[in-house]
């Protein structure tokens, strides 16, 4: 890939209002992002990945102030590359937190989460590429079968609850990688309303993209490219899909089950690099 223009990364790492995260509780820490996996806090993997990603010029973490010191102490990978880290306070909803985190940032923004321990620099740059090519927003997606393969599973009824978006050319899962050309097009943050995994909840999806679009997607009547055009019309901006072949990129640590998947893949990566 050609050298990437500079962009800011916002890492969403806050708590869900009124919910005790079981992974954080098991680890005895305040926030899930500082719970350990393979002997390092989750967010350490995110920082290491961002430090190795060309074009990252600044990182902003959005979370409650009581976690700032603990996360700030993990910034050495960014410090080594001269990438500044700052914090902004999270709000009650993920959407409002995303709006707040984008304030004052000029230029392109990538939004990800503090539990995306498997994300690679290549996936970040693939998500940013549509922005560099003129889109207003983009979302990183991988095919559902690629995700299942990364988890060592085969398609079947037992995997029916794996969240995905249905199009005529396949089912696609989000990689918790979202990009915008600037803070002025943050209306796309409505896709976060009431939780990032909105594909798992039909009511959330209807509120985000409209009943007709949900019906079209539920029936798989249009290909992914047409779906993006419908989203673009809904939000009044140009939205593109960034396809990522590596299905592991859709595995974030949001449950004990996905924790185990991520831990297994991390161990495999560490063994391969040793």
Buried (B, 14 or more C-beta within 10 A) or exposed (E): EEEBEEBBBBBBBBBBEEEEBEBBEEBEBBBBBBBEBBEBBBBBBBBBBBBEBBBBBBBBBBBBEEBBEBBEEBBEBBEEEEBEBEBBEBBEBBBBBBBBBBEEBEBBBBBBBBBBBBBBBBBBBBBBBBBBEEBBBBBBBBBBBBBBBBBEBEEEEEBEEBBBBBBBEBBBBBBBBBBBBBBEBBBBBBBBBBBBBBBEBEEBBBBBBBEEBBEBBEEBEBEBEBBBBBBBEBBEBBBBBBEBEBBBBBBBBBEEEBBEBBBBBBEEBEEEEE
